[in-house]
Amino acid sequence: MEARASGDARASRPRGPDARATSATRAASPTLRALAAAAFALATAAAAGPALAEGGDVETSPPPSVAARIERVEPGALLPGLRTDVPMDADTARGALRSVRSLRPEVEDALVREKIACYRRFLVNGCLADVARRERLAGDRLDGIEVAANQALREEAALELNRRAAEALARRDADADAEAARREENRRTFEARRAATAAETAARERDAAALAAREAANRGERERRRAENAARREEAARRAREDAPNAAARAREIEENRRLAAERAEREREAARERREAAERRAAEQAEAERRRQERGPRAGPGTAPAAPAAPPR
């Protein structure tokens, strides 16, 4: 009897998809059912809000702004042009970060909408599990893109830092080379000057004997000239002493010569004045004769008019 009853009970149980749905519904806790009912009510109210505000009938279809959003999150369809297994350049990495930052809120909103939509279905747990799986994959996809982009930016920053360090080292090496070249040039200049000084010193040392001989000759020449000058001064003094008695006569002679020269100069000035006066008298006489001749003029013939008087001389 008990075996037959149990068999009848098993025979009366639904089979196939209906059996799985019944078990899933029974397995759902009252809390999940309450959450599903609340989410369904919120979704219905959100969809019916514009229609209620306009006074029309309630529509279950979402508004156009919601329909334009992501309806179903597919991890493989998120930023398909970006590959995390290929190195990125800096510009691509910055663009990828901007795309991830703008796409992540949309994905999260779409996943929330999908979770809410799961509570409208009969198989709630399976739908939520699928959404959770795709949420995990979508997060891994976006996180992987962010990690790859940040890695590319870090590598770019490291390369830039290495480039700047290399440039700084190159500048330091160039400065060191320039400093070494400058020091080498200074050393060569110093060595050249020292060699020139040594050569000059050696030349002076070689010419020391000649210089000493020339100095001795010059000294002797100076002594000879000094002795000659002393002798000349002595001779001049002797002559001055001998000529002292004749000094007055020479002075009188000099004075007489000066007087004669003055008289001769005076006579020459007087002769020049007389010659100048004679020339002036001759010029005046010639002018007077010319005036008289012009006053007399030519004699007038018969039938001719008298000549006009000549202009007086100025």
SERO-4910 file (N, C-alpha, C, O; in steps of 0.05 Angstrom, whole numbers):
BEGIN
 pado doro    nc1    nc2    nc3   cac1   cac2   cac3    cc1    cc2    cc3    oc1    oc2    oc3
  Met    A     17    -24      0      0      0      0     17     25      0     13     44    -16
  Glu    A     37     26     17     54     49     19     70     52     -7     75     75    -16
  Ala    A     79     29    -18     94     31    -43     77     42    -65     86     58    -81
  Arg    A     52     32    -66     34     42    -87     29     72    -84     27     87   -103
  Ala    A     25     80    -59     20    109    -54     43    126    -62     40    148    -74
  Ser    A     67    116    -55     90    132    -63     93    133    -94    101    153   -105
  Gly    A     87    110   -107     88    110   -137     68    129   -149     74    143   -168
  Asp    A     43    128   -137     23    147   -147     32    176   -143     27    193   -160
  Ala    A     45    181   -121     55    208   -115     76    217   -136     75    239   -146
  Arg    A     94    198   -141    115    204   -161    103    208   -189    111    225   -204
  Ala    A     82    191   -195     69    194   -221     54    220   -223     51    231   -245
  Ser    A     44    230   -200     28    255   -202     46    280   -203     36    302   -209
  Arg    A     73    277   -198     91    300   -199     95    308   -228     96    290   -246
  Pro    A     98    333   -234    103    342   -262    132    335   -270    150    334   -253
  Arg    A    136    330   -295    162    322   -306    171    343   -327    155    360   -336
  Gly    A    197    342   -334    208    360   -355    212    388   -344    218    391   -321
  Pro    A    210    408   -361    215    436   -354    196    445   -332    204    461   -314
  Asp    A    172    435   -332    153    444   -311    162    434   -284    159    448   -264
  Ala    A    174    410   -283    184    400   -258    207    417   -248    209    423   -224
  Arg    A    226    425   -266    248    442   -258    239    469   -249    249    480   -229
  Ala    A    220    480   -262    209    506   -254    195    505   -227    198    523   -210
  Thr    A    180    483   -222    167    480   -196    187    477   -174    183    489   -153
  Ser    A    209    462   -179    229    459   -158    244    485   -153    250    491   -130
  Ala    A    249    500   -174    263    526   -170    245    545   -155    254    561   -139
  Thr    A    218    544   -161    200    562   -147    198    554   -118    196    572   -100
  Arg    A    198    529   -112    197    520    -84    223    527    -70    223    533    -46
  Ala    A    245    525    -85    271    531    -72    274    560    -66    289    567    -48
  Ala    A    260    578    -80    262    607    -75    251    613    -47    230    604    -40
  Ser    A    267    628    -33    259    635     -6    238    657     -7    235    671    -27
  Pro    A    223    661     14    203    683     15    216    710     11    204    728      0
  Thr    A    241    713     21    255    739     17    260    745    -12    255    767    -21
  Leu    A    269    725    -27    274    729    -56    248    735    -70    247    752    -88
  Arg    A    226    721    -62    201    727    -75    191    755    -70    180    768    -87
  Ala    A    196    764    -45    189    792    -38    205    812    -54    195    832    -64
  Leu    A    231    806    -57    249    824    -73    240    824   -102    240    845   -115
  Ala    A    233    801   -112    224    799   -140    199    815   -144    196    830   -164
  Ala    A    180    813   -125    156    828   -128    161    858   -126    149    873   -141
  Ala    A    178    866   -108    185    895   -105    198    905   -131    192    927   -140
  Ala    A    218    890   -142    232    898   -166    213    900   -189    214    918   -205
  Phe    A    194    880   -191    174    881   -213    156    906   -210    150    918   -230
  Ala    A    149    912   -185    132    935   -181    147    961   -189    135    979   -201
  Leu    A    173    963   -181    188    987   -188    192    989   -217    190   1011   -228
  Ala    A    198    967   -231    201    968   -260    175    976   -274    176    992   -293
  Thr    A    153    965   -264    127    972   -276    121   1002   -272    111   1015   -290
  Ala    A    126   1011   -247    121   1040   -242    139   1058   -258    130   1079   -268
  Ala    A    165   1050   -262    183   1066   -278    174   1067   -307    176   1088   -320
  Ala    A    165   1044   -317    156   1043   -345    130   1058   -349    125   1070   -370
  Ala    A    112   1058   -328     86   1071   -331     87   1100   -322     66   1113   -324
  Gly    A    110   1110   -313    111   1138   -303    103   1158   -324     85   1174   -319
  Pro    A    116   1158   -348    109   1178   -368     79   1176   -377     66   1197   -381
  Ala    A     69   1152   -379     41   1149   -387     22   1160   -366      2   1173   -373
  Leu    A     28   1155   -340     11   1165   -319     13   1196   -317     -7   1209   -312
  Ala    A     37   1206   -322     39   1235   -321     23   1249   -343     13   1271   -339
  Glu    A     21   1236   -367      5   1247   -389    -24   1240   -387    -40   1250   -403
  Gly    A    -32   1223   -368    -60   1215   -366    -69   1194   -384    -93   1189   -387
  Gly    A    -50   1179   -398    -57   1158   -417    -57   1131   -403    -55   1129   -379
  Asp    A    -58   1110   -420    -58   1083   -409    -30   1075   -402    -10   1087   -412
  Val    A    -27   1056   -384     -2   1046   -375     10   1028   -396     -4   1009   -405
  Glu    A     35   1033   -404     49   1016   -423     72   1002   -409     86   1013   -393
  Thr    A     76    977   -417     97    961   -404    124    963   -419    144    953   -409
  Ser    A    124    976   -442    150    978   -457    166   1001   -445    155   1021   -437
  Pro    A    193    998   -444    210   1019   -432    211   1043   -450    205   1041   -474
  Pro    A    218   1066   -438    220   1091   -455    243   1089   -474    260   1072   -472
  Pro    A    243   1107   -494    264   1106   -515    292   1109   -502    311   1097   -512
  Ser    A    295   1126   -481    321   1130   -470    332   1104   -457    356   1099   -459
  Val    A    315   1088   -446    323   1063   -434    329   1043   -456    348   1027   -454
  Ala    A    313   1043   -477    317   1024   -499    343   1029   -514    355   1011   -525
  Ala    A    353   1055   -513    378   1061   -526    402   1051   -511    424   1050   -522
  Arg    A    398   1044   -486    420   1034   -470    426   1005   -476    414    993   -494
  Ile    A    447    995   -462    455    967   -466    432    949   -455    426    950   -432
  Glu    A    421    932   -473    400    914   -464    411    889   -451    400    879   -432
  Arg    A    433    878   -463    445    854   -452    475    857   -453    487    863   -473
  Val    A    487    853   -430    516    856   -427    529    830   -437    525    808   -427
  Glu    A    545    833   -458    561    811   -469    591    818   -464    600    837   -477
  Pro    A    605    804   -447    633    811   -442    650    813   -467    668    830   -469
  Gly    A    645    795   -486    662    795   -509    657    818   -528    674    825   -544
  Ala    A    633    831   -525    627    854   -542    635    880   -530    630    901   -542
  Leu    A    647    880   -506    655    905   -493    682    914   -505    702    900   -501
  Leu    A    683    937   -518    707    948   -529    722    926   -546    744    919   -539
  Pro    A    709    916   -567    722    894   -582    747    902   -596    764    885   -603
  Gly    A    751    928   -601    775    937   -615    800    937   -598    822    942   -609
  Leu    A    798    932   -572    821    933   -554    829    905   -547    812    889   -539
  Arg    A    854    899   -549    865    872   -541    884    876   -519    903    892   -520
  Thr    A    880    860   -498    898    862   -474    923    846   -477    942    849   -462
  Asp    A    924    828   -498    948    812   -502    968    825   -521    989    814   -526
  Val    A    961    849   -530    978    864   -549    987    890   -534    970    903   -523
  Pro    A   1013    896   -535   1021    921   -521   1008    946   -534   1004    947   -558
  Met    A   1000    965   -517    987    989   -526   1008   1012   -525   1027   1012   -510
  Asp    A   1002   1032   -543   1018   1057   -540   1004   1075   -520    982   1069   -511
  Ala    A   1016   1098   -515   1005   1116   -494    978   1128   -502    960   1129   -486
  Asp    A    975   1135   -527    950   1147   -536    927   1127   -535    905   1133   -526
  Thr    A    933   1102   -544    912   1081   -543    905   1075   -514    882   1071   -508
  Ala    A    925   1075   -496    919   1069   -468    902   1091   -455    884   1085   -440
  Arg    A    908   1116   -462    891   1138   -451    863   1136   -462    844   1139   -447
  Gly    A    860   1130   -488    833   1127   -499    819   1103   -486    795   1105   -481
  Ala    A    833   1081   -481    821   1058   -469    811   1064   -441    789   1056   -433
  Leu    A    827   1079   -425    818   1087   -398    794   1104   -399    775   1101   -383
  Arg    A    793   1123   -418    769   1140   -420    745   1123   -428    723   1127   -418
  Ser    A    749   1104   -446    726   1088   -455    717   1070   -431    693   1067   -428
  Val    A    735   1059   -416    727   1042   -393    713   1059   -372    693   1050   -361
  Arg    A    722   1083   -367    709   1099   -347    681   1107   -355    662   1108   -339
  Ser    A    677   1112   -381    650   1119   -391    632   1094   -394    608   1097   -392
  Leu    A    644   1071   -400    628   1047   -405    620   1032   -379    599   1020   -378
  Arg    A    637   1034   -359    632   1018   -335    605   1025   -322    590   1007   -314
  Pro    A    598   1051   -318    572   1057   -307    549   1046   -324    529   1037   -313
  Glu    A    552   1048   -351    530   1037   -368    528   1007   -364    505    997   -364
  Val    A    550    993   -362    549    964   -358    536    957   -331    519    939   -329
  Glu    A    544    972   -311    531    967   -284    502    972   -285    486    957   -273
  Asp    A    494    994   -298    465   1000   -300    451    978   -316    429    969   -308
  Ala    A    463    968   -338    451    947   -354    448    921   -337    428    907   -339
  Leu    A    469    915   -321    467    891   -305    446    893   -284    432    874   -278
  Val    A    443    917   -272    421    921   -253    394    917   -266    376    904   -255
  Arg    A    391    928   -290    366    924   -304    361    894   -311    339    884   -309
  Glu    A    383    880   -318    380    852   -324    372    836   -298    355    818   -299
  Lys    A    384    844   -276    376    830   -251    347    835   -244    333    818   -235
  Ile    A    339    860   -248    310    866   -243    292    850   -262    271    841   -254
  Ala    A    302    848   -287    285    833   -307    284    803   -300    265    790   -307
  Cys    A    306    794   -286    305    765   -278    282    759   -259    271    737   -260
  Tyr    A    275    778   -243    253    773   -224    226    772   -237    206    764   -225
  Arg    A    225    780   -263    200    777   -277    197    750   -290    175    742   -299
  Arg    A    219    735   -291    219    709   -304    211    687   -283    210    691   -259
  Phe    A    207    664   -295    199    641   -278    224    629   -265    224    621   -242
  Leu    A    246    626   -282    271    615   -272    289    637   -262    307    646   -276
  Val    A    283    647   -238    297    670   -227    326    663   -221    344    679   -229
  Asn    A    332    641   -208    359    634   -200    378    630   -223    400    639   -223
  Gly    A    368    616   -244    384    612   -267    391    638   -281    413    642   -291
  Cys    A    371    655   -283    375    681   -296    395    698   -280    413    710   -291
  Leu    A    392    698   -253    411    713   -237    439    702   -238    459    717   -238
  Ala    A    441    675   -240    468    663   -242    481    671   -269    505    676   -270
  Asp    A    465    671   -290    476    679   -316    485    709   -316    506    716   -326
  Val    A    468    726   -303    476    754   -301    501    757   -284    518    773   -291
  Ala    A    503    742   -262    526    744   -245    551    734   -260    573    746   -257
  Arg    A    548    713   -276    571    704   -292    580    725   -312    604    731   -314
  Arg    A    561    736   -326    568    757   -346    578    782   -332    595    796   -343
  Glu    A    568    788   -308    578    811   -293    607    806   -285    624    825   -287
  Arg    A    614    782   -277    641    775   -270    659    777   -294    681    789   -293
  Leu    A    650    766   -316    666    767   -341    669    796   -351    691    803   -360
  Ala    A    647    811   -350    649    839   -359    668    855   -341    684    871   -351
  Gly    A    666    850   -315    685    863   -297    714    855   -302    732    872   -302
  Asp    A    718    829   -307    745    820   -314    755    833   -340    778    840   -343
  Arg    A    736    835   -360    743    848   -385    751    877   -381    773    885   -391
  Leu    A    735    892   -367    741    921   -363    766    924   -345    782    942   -350
  Asp    A    768    907   -324    791    908   -307    817    901   -323    837    914   -319
  Gly    A    815    881   -340    838    874   -356    847    896   -374    870    902   -377
  Ile    A    827    910   -386    833    933   -404    847    955   -387    866    967   -396
  Glu    A    835    960   -363    847    981   -346    875    974   -338    894    990   -338
  Val    A    879    948   -330    906    939   -322    926    942   -345    948    952   -342
  Ala    A    917    933   -369    935    935   -392    941    964   -399    964    971   -406
  Ala    A    920    981   -398    925   1010   -404    943   1023   -384    961   1037   -391
  Asn    A    938   1017   -358    955   1028   -337    984   1018   -340   1003   1033   -336
  Gln    A    986    992   -347   1013    981   -351   1027    995   -374   1051   1002   -373
  Ala    A   1011   1000   -396   1023   1014   -419   1031   1043   -411   1053   1052   -419
  Leu    A   1014   1056   -395   1021   1084   -387   1046   1083   -368   1063   1101   -370
  Arg    A   1046   1063   -350   1070   1061   -332   1095   1056   -349   1116   1067   -344
  Glu    A   1093   1038   -369   1116   1033   -385   1124   1058   -401   1148   1064   -404
  Glu    A   1104   1072   -411   1110   1097   -425   1123   1117   -407   1142   1131   -415
  Ala    A   1113   1119   -382   1125   1138   -363   1153   1129   -356   1172   1145   -353
  Ala    A   1157   1102   -353   1184   1092   -347   1203   1098   -371   1226   1105   -367
  Leu    A   1192   1093   -395   1209   1099   -419   1216   1129   -420   1238   1136   -427
  Glu    A   1196   1146   -414   1201   1175   -415   1221   1182   -393   1239   1199   -398
  Leu    A   1218   1170   -369   1237   1175   -348   1265   1166   -356   1285   1179   -351
  Asn    A   1266   1142   -368   1292   1132   -377   1304   1149   -399   1328   1154   -400
  Arg    A   1286   1159   -417   1296   1177   -438   1307   1203   -427   1328   1213   -435
  Arg    A   1292   1214   -407   1302   1239   -395   1328   1234   -380   1347   1250   -380
  Ala    A   1329   1210   -366   1354   1204   -352   1377   1200   -372   1400   1209   -367
  Ala    A   1371   1187   -394   1392   1183   -415   1401   1210   -426   1424   1215   -431
  Glu    A   1381   1228   -431   1388   1255   -441   1405   1270   -421   1425   1283   -427
  Ala    A   1397   1267   -394   1413   1280   -373   1441   1269   -372   1460   1284   -369
  Leu    A   1443   1242   -374   1469   1230   -374   1485   1239   -399   1509   1244   -397
  Ala    A   1472   1240   -422   1486   1249   -446   1495   1278   -443   1518   1284   -450
  Arg    A   1478   1295   -432   1486   1323   -428   1509   1324   -408   1528   1339   -411
  Arg    A   1507   1307   -387   1529   1306   -367   1555   1296   -380   1577   1307   -375
  Asp    A   1552   1275   -397   1576   1265   -410   1588   1286   -429   1612   1290   -431
  Ala    A   1569   1300   -443   1579   1321   -462   1593   1344   -446   1613   1354   -454
  Asp    A   1580   1351   -424   1593   1372   -407   1620   1362   -397   1639   1377   -396
  Ala    A   1621   1337   -388   1646   1326   -378   1667   1325   -401   1690   1332   -396
  Asp    A   1658   1318   -425   1677   1318   -447   1687   1346   -454   1710   1350   -459
  Ala    A   1668   1365   -453   1676   1393   -458   1695   1403   -437   1714   1417   -443
  Glu    A   1689   1396   -412   1706   1404   -390   1734   1391   -393   1755   1404   -388
  Ala    A   1734   1365   -400   1760   1352   -404   1775   1365   -427   1800   1368   -425
  Ala    A   1761   1371   -449   1774   1384   -471   1785   1412   -463   1807   1419   -471
  Arg    A   1769   1426   -447   1778   1453   -438   1803   1450   -420   1822   1465   -423
  Arg    A   1802   1430   -402   1826   1426   -385   1850   1418   -401   1872   1426   -396
  Glu    A   1845   1400   -421   1868   1392   -438   1879   1416   -454   1903   1418   -457
  Glu    A   1861   1433   -464   1871   1457   -478   1886   1475   -459   1907   1486   -467
  Asn    A   1876   1479   -435   1891   1495   -415   1918   1483   -409   1938   1497   -406
  Arg    A   1918   1456   -407   1944   1443   -400   1963   1447   -423   1987   1453   -419
  Arg    A   1954   1443   -448   1972   1447   -471   1982   1476   -472   2005   1481   -478
  Thr    A   1963   1495   -467   1972   1523   -467   1993   1528   -445   2012   1542   -450
  Phe    A   1988   1517   -421   2007   1521   -400   2034   1508   -407   2055   1520   -402
  Glu    A   2033   1484   -418   2058   1471   -426   2073   1487   -447   2097   1489   -447
  Ala    A   2057   1498   -466   2070   1514   -487   2083   1539   -475   2105   1546   -482
  Arg    A   2068   1552   -457   2080   1576   -444   2104   1569   -428   2124   1583   -428
  Arg    A   2103   1547   -413   2126   1539   -398   2150   1532   -415   2172   1539   -409
  Ala    A   2145   1518   -438   2166   1512   -456   2178   1537   -468   2202   1540   -471
  Ala    A   2160   1557   -475   2170   1582   -486   2187   1597   -465   2208   1608   -472
  Thr    A   2178   1597   -440   2193   1610   -419   2220   1596   -415   2240   1610   -412
  Ala    A   2220   1570   -415   2245   1555   -413   2264   1561   -436   2288   1565   -432
  Ala    A   2253   1563   -460   2270   1570   -483   2281   1598   -481   2305   1603   -486
  Glu    A   2264   1617   -472   2274   1644   -468   2296   1645   -446   2316   1658   -449
  Thr    A   2291   1630   -425   2312   1629   -403   2338   1618   -414   2360   1628   -408
  Ala    A   2336   1596   -429   2360   1584   -440   2374   1603   -459   2398   1605   -460
  Ala    A   2358   1618   -476   2370   1637   -494   2383   1659   -479   2405   1668   -486
  Arg    A   2370   1669   -457   2383   1690   -441   2409   1679   -428   2429   1694   -426
  Glu    A   2408   1654   -419   2432   1643   -407   2454   1640   -428   2478   1645   -422
  Arg    A   2447   1632   -453   2467   1630   -474   2478   1657   -481   2502   1659   -487
  Asp    A   2462   1678   -481   2471   1704   -488   2482   1720   -464   2487   1744   -466
  Ala    A   2485   1707   -441   2494   1721   -417   2522   1732   -422   2528   1755   -414
  Ala    A   2540   1716   -433   2568   1725   -438   2568   1748   -457   2582   1768   -452
  Ala    A   2553   1746   -479   2552   1768   -498   2541   1793   -485   2551   1815   -490
  Leu    A   2520   1790   -469   2508   1813   -455   2528   1826   -436   2530   1850   -434
  Ala    A   2544   1809   -422   2564   1819   -403   2585   1835   -418   2594   1856   -410
  Ala    A   2594   1823   -441   2615   1837   -457   2604   1863   -468   2618   1883   -467
  Arg    A   2579   1862   -478   2568   1887   -488   2564   1907   -466   2568   1931   -471
  Glu    A   2556   1899   -443   2553   1917   -420   2581   1929   -413   2582   1953   -407
  Ala    A   2601   1913   -413   2628   1924   -407   2637   1944   -428   2648   1965   -422
  Ala    A   2631   1938   -454   2638   1957   -475   2622   1983   -472   2633   2004   -475
  Asn    A   2597   1980   -466   2581   2004   -462   2591   2021   -438   2592   2045   -439
  Arg    A   2599   2006   -417   2610   2020   -393   2635   2035   -401   2639   2058   -393
  Gly    A   2653   2022   -416   2677   2036   -424   2671   2060   -442   2684   2081   -440
  Glu    A   2651   2057   -460   2644   2079   -478   2633   2102   -461   2638   2126   -467
  Arg    A   2617   2096   -441   2606   2117   -424   2629   2131   -409   2629   2156   -407
  Glu    A   2648   2116   -399   2671   2129   -385   2687   2147   -404   2695   2168   -396
  Arg    A   2691   2137   -429   2706   2153   -448   2692   2179   -454   2704   2201   -455
  Arg    A   2665   2177   -459   2649   2201   -465   2649   2220   -441   2650   2245   -445
  Arg    A   2647   2209   -417   2648   2226   -393   2674   2241   -392   2675   2264   -385
  Ala    A   2696   2227   -397   2723   2240   -396   2725   2261   -418   2736   2283   -413
  Glu    A   2714   2255   -442   2715   2275   -464   2699   2300   -456   2708   2322   -461
  Asn    A   2675   2295   -445   2659   2318   -437   2673   2335   -416   2672   2360   -416
  Ala    A   2685   2321   -397   2700   2336   -376   2722   2352   -388   2727   2375   -380
  Ala    A   2736   2340   -408   2758   2355   -421   2747   2379   -436   2760   2400   -436
  Arg    A   2725   2375   -450   2713   2398   -465   2705   2420   -446   2710   2444   -451
  Arg    A   2693   2412   -423   2685   2433   -404   2710   2448   -393   2710   2472   -389
  Glu    A   2731   2432   -388   2755   2445   -379   2767   2464   -400   2776   2486   -393
  Glu    A   2766   2455   -425   2776   2472   -447   2760   2497   -449   2770   2519   -453
  Ala    A   2733   2494   -447   2715   2518   -449   2721   2537   -426   2721   2561   -430
  Ala    A   2725   2526   -402   2731   2544   -379   2757   2558   -383   2760   2582   -377
  Arg    A   2777   2543   -394   2804   2556   -399   2801   2579   -419   2812   2600   -415
  Arg    A   2786   2573   -440   2782   2594   -461   2767   2618   -450   2773   2641   -456
  Ala    A   2747   2612   -433   2732   2634   -420   2751   2651   -403   2748   2676   -403
  Arg    A   2770   2638   -389   2788   2653   -372   2807   2670   -389   2814   2693   -383
  Glu    A   2816   2658   -412   2834   2672   -429   2820   2695   -443   2832   2716   -448
  Asp    A   2795   2692   -450   2780   2712   -466   2767   2733   -448   2754   2751   -458
  Ala    A   2771   2732   -422   2758   2751   -403   2767   2780   -409   2750   2797   -409
  Pro    A   2794   2786   -414   2802   2814   -420   2789   2825   -445   2784   2849   -446
  Asn    A   2784   2808   -466   2773   2817   -491   2743   2818   -491   2731   2824   -512
  Ala    A   2730   2811   -469   2701   2809   -469   2688   2836   -473   2668   2839   -487
  Ala    A   2700   2858   -460   2689   2885   -463   2691   2894   -492   2672   2906   -503
  Ala    A   2714   2889   -504   2717   2897   -532   2697   2883   -550   2685   2895   -568
  Arg    A   2694   2857   -545   2675   2842   -562   2647   2853   -557   2631   2854   -576
  Ala    A   2640   2860   -532   2614   2871   -527   2609   2897   -542   2588   2901   -553
  Arg    A   2631   2915   -541   2628   2941   -556   2625   2936   -586   2610   2949   -600
  Glu    A   2640   2916   -596   2638   2909   -624   2610   2900   -632   2599   2907   -652
  Ile    A   2600   2883   -614   2573   2873   -619   2552   2895   -619   2534   2896   -636
  Glu    A   2555   2914   -600   2536   2936   -598   2538   2954   -623   2518   2963   -634
  Glu    A   2564   2959   -633   2568   2975   -656   2555   2962   -681   2543   2975   -697
  Asn    A   2559   2936   -682   2546   2922   -705   2516   2924   -704   2503   2927   -725
  Arg    A   2505   2923   -680   2476   2926   -678   2467   2954   -687   2447   2956   -701
  Arg    A   2483   2975   -679   2475   3002   -686   2477   3006   -716   2459   3017   -728
  Leu    A   2498   2996   -728   2501   2998   -757   2478   2983   -772   2468   2993   -792
  Ala    A   2471   2960   -762   2449   2945   -774   2423   2961   -772   2407   2960   -791
  Ala    A   2419   2975   -749   2394   2990   -746   2394   3014   -765   2374   3019   -778
  Glu    A   2417   3028   -768   2419   3050   -787   2414   3041   -815   2400   3054   -830
  Arg    A   2426   3019   -822   2422   3009   -850   2393   3002   -855   2383   3008   -876
  Ala    A   2380   2991   -836   2351   2985   -839   2335   3010   -841   2316   3011   -857
  Glu    A   2342   3031   -826   2328   3056   -828   2332   3068   -855   2312   3078   -867
  Arg    A   2357   3068   -866   2361   3079   -892   2345   3064   -914   2335   3076   -932
  Glu    A   2344   3038   -911   2329   3022   -930   2299   3029   -929   2286   3030   -949
  Arg    A   2289   3034   -905   2260   3041   -903   2256   3069   -915   2235   3073   -928
  Glu    A   2275   3087   -911   2271   3114   -922   2272   3113   -953   2256   3126   -966
  Ala    A   2291   3097   -964   2292   3094   -993   2267   3082  -1004   2257   3091  -1025
  Ala    A   2256   3063   -991   2231   3050  -1000   2208   3070   -999   2192   3071  -1017
  Arg    A   2208   3088   -979   2186   3108   -977   2189   3128  -1000   2169   3136  -1012
  Glu    A   2215   3137  -1006   2219   3156  -1027   2210   3143  -1054   2198   3157  -1070
  Arg    A   2218   3118  -1059   2209   3105  -1084   2179   3104  -1086   2168   3107  -1108
  Arg    A   2165   3099  -1064   2136   3097  -1065   2124   3124  -1071   2105   3126  -1086
  Glu    A   2135   3146  -1059   2125   3173  -1064   2129   3181  -1093   2112   3193  -1106
  Ala    A   2153   3174  -1104   2159   3181  -1132   2139   3166  -1151   2130   3178  -1170
  Ala    A   2133   3141  -1145   2114   3127  -1162   2086   3139  -1160   2072   3141  -1180
  Glu    A   2079   3148  -1137   2053   3161  -1134   2052   3187  -1150   2031   3193  -1162
  Arg    A   2074   3203  -1149   2075   3229  -1164   2073   3223  -1194   2058   3237  -1208
  Arg    A   2088   3203  -1204   2087   3197  -1232   2058   3188  -1240   2049   3196  -1261
  Ala    A   2045   3172  -1223   2018   3164  -1230   1999   3188  -1231   1982   3189  -1248
  Ala    A   2003   3207  -1213   1986   3231  -1212   1990   3248  -1237   1971   3257  -1249
  Glu    A   2016   3251  -1245   2022   3267  -1269   2010   3254  -1294   1999   3268  -1311
  Gln    A   2012   3228  -1296   2001   3214  -1319   1971   3218  -1320   1959   3221  -1341
  Ala    A   1958   3216  -1297   1929   3220  -1296   1921   3248  -1304   1901   3251  -1318
  Glu    A   1937   3268  -1296   1931   3296  -1303   1934   3300  -1333   1918   3313  -1346
  Ala    A   1956   3289  -1345   1960   3292  -1373   1938   3279  -1389   1928   3290  -1409
  Glu    A   1929   3256  -1380   1906   3242  -1394   1881   3258  -1392   1866   3259  -1411
  Arg    A   1877   3271  -1370   1852   3288  -1367   1853   3312  -1385   1833   3318  -1398
  Arg    A   1877   3325  -1387   1879   3348  -1405   1875   3340  -1434   1862   3354  -1449
  Arg    A   1887   3318  -1442   1884   3309  -1469   1855   3304  -1476   1845   3311  -1498
  Gln    A   1840   3292  -1458   1812   3287  -1463   1796   3312  -1463   1776   3314  -1478
  Glu    A   1804   3332  -1448   1790   3358  -1448   1794   3372  -1475   1775   3384  -1486
  Arg    A   1818   3371  -1486   1823   3384  -1512   1808   3370  -1534   1794   3384  -1550
  Gly    A   1809   3345  -1537   1794   3329  -1556   1802   3335  -1585   1820   3352  -1589
  Pro    A   1790   3322  -1605   1797   3327  -1634   1784   3353  -1643   1762   3361  -1634
  Arg    A   1797   3367  -1663   1786   3392  -1674   1762   3386  -1691   1761   3366  -1705
  Ala    A   1741   3403  -1690   1716   3399  -1706   1720   3410  -1734   1729   3432  -1737
  Gly    A   1713   3394  -1755   1715   3403  -1783   1690   3417  -1792   1671   3420  -1777
  Pro    A   1690   3428  -1817   1666   3442  -1828   1643   3422  -1832   1647   3400  -1842
  Gly    A   1620   3430  -1823   1596   3413  -1826   1594   3391  -1806   1576   3374  -1808
  Thr    A   1611   3392  -1786   1609   3371  -1765   1600   3384  -1739   1606   3407  -1733
  Ala    A   1586   3368  -1724   1576   3378  -1699   1598   3377  -1678   1615   3359  -1680
  Pro    A   1598   3395  -1659   1619   3394  -1639   1618   3368  -1622   1596   3358  -1617
  Ala    A   1641   3359  -1615   1641   3334  -1599   1631   3339  -1571   1633   3361  -1560
  Ala    A   1620   3318  -1561   1609   3320  -1534   1632   3322  -1514   1653   3309  -1518
  Pro    A   1629   3338  -1494   1651   3340  -1474   1657   3313  -1461   1639   3297  -1456
  Ala    A   1682   3309  -1457   1690   3283  -1445   1683   3283  -1415   1682   3304  -1402
  Ala    A   1678   3260  -1405   1671   3258  -1377   1695   3264  -1360   1717   3255  -1367
  Pro    A   1692   3278  -1339   1715   3284  -1322   1726   3259  -1310   1711   3240  -1303
  Pro    A   1752   3258  -1306   1763   3234  -1294   1755   3232  -1265   1752   3251  -1251
  Arg    A   1752   3207  -1257   1744   3203  -1229   1768   3201  -1212   1766   3197  -1188
***
